[in-house]
Amino acid sequence: ITQSIANRFPNTVKELLERRVKPSTRTNKPGMVPSLTARWRELGLSEVPWSFLSGLFDKITKLELHSNRLSSLPEEIFHMPCLRTLDISQNLLSEITHEDVEWK
């Protein structure tokens, strides 16, 4: 999914991404915000769909972005308060070091 496709067909892309967000298999405790897993793997994404992701910012605990075409990541990903697992393997990222990322 390229940015031009996302711009031309925003509702279709949003629906596709929504279908791939599921409750995490971890048991949620009463009173806690439900945790979610976003399985956005193998979609050919050239960019992280941040406009959609930002609405789930405080709920996603696992973000699967492997096997896409990502060459960079938005800094905001590293500030997601509940994110525990981030899979960005098999993308076009050349290198990410501790100096590049400051987890909040």
N, C-alpha and C positions, 0 to 999 in steps of 0.2 A: 504494500500500500504506500504509494508515494504521496508527498504533500499535495501535489496537483490533483490526485484522485480524491484525497480527503477534502480538498477545497471544492471540488466539483460535485461530490456525492456525500456531503457531511452526514446526512441522516442514515445512509446505508452503512457508512463506516462506524458511526456511533452504535448502530444496532449490532454490528458484528463484534465490536469490542465489548459491548454490554453482555452479549451471550457468553463471552469468555471470562467473565468475572463471576466467581462462585464463592460461596461461604467456605472458609478454610476448614480442613478436616479436624483441626484442633477444637476441642470443646471450649465453647465460650462460657465464661462464668456469669452468673446473674449480675446485672448492673453494668457490665462491660459493653463497650461498643463492639458490635459483631466484627470479626476479622474476616478479610476477604483475600482470595488469591486471584490475581489477574494472569491468565494464561494467554499471553499475547506472543506466543512462539510461532515460528514458521509462517509469518504473515507477510514477509517481504517488506517490513517497515523500514523506511529510510530515516525516520525521525520518531522519537517517542511522542505519542499522541497526548501531549501535555494538557491541552484544553479539556480533554475528557478525564484524564488522570487526576487533574487538580480537584475535581469533585469528589474523588475517593481518597484524597490525600491522607486523611487521618484514619482510614479503615484498612488499607491494604497492608498485609503482613508479608505476602510473598508476591514477587513480581517476576514473572517468567518472560524474558525477552530474547531467549536464545534463538539462534538460527534465523535471524533477520538480516537487514542490511544497514545496521546502525554504525555510523562512523563517529558519533559523539553522543553524549548524554547530557540532558539538562541538569544543571546544578541542583535544582529543586528535588530531584530524586533522593539525594543524599541528606535531605532535611525532612523526609517523611517520618513522622514520629513512631509509627508502628511497624515500619518495614524491618523485617528480620532476615529475609532471604531475597537476594537479587541475582538472577541468572542472566548474564549477558554474554555467555559463551557463543562461539560460532557467529560472530558479527564482524564488521570491518573496523573495529576499534584497534588502534595500533598499540596503545599502552595506556594503562591507568595506574598511577603510583599513589602512594599515601600523600605525597605533596599536592597532587591534583585534587584530592578529595578530603574534605574535612567533615566527618560524620557529626551530625548534631544530635 
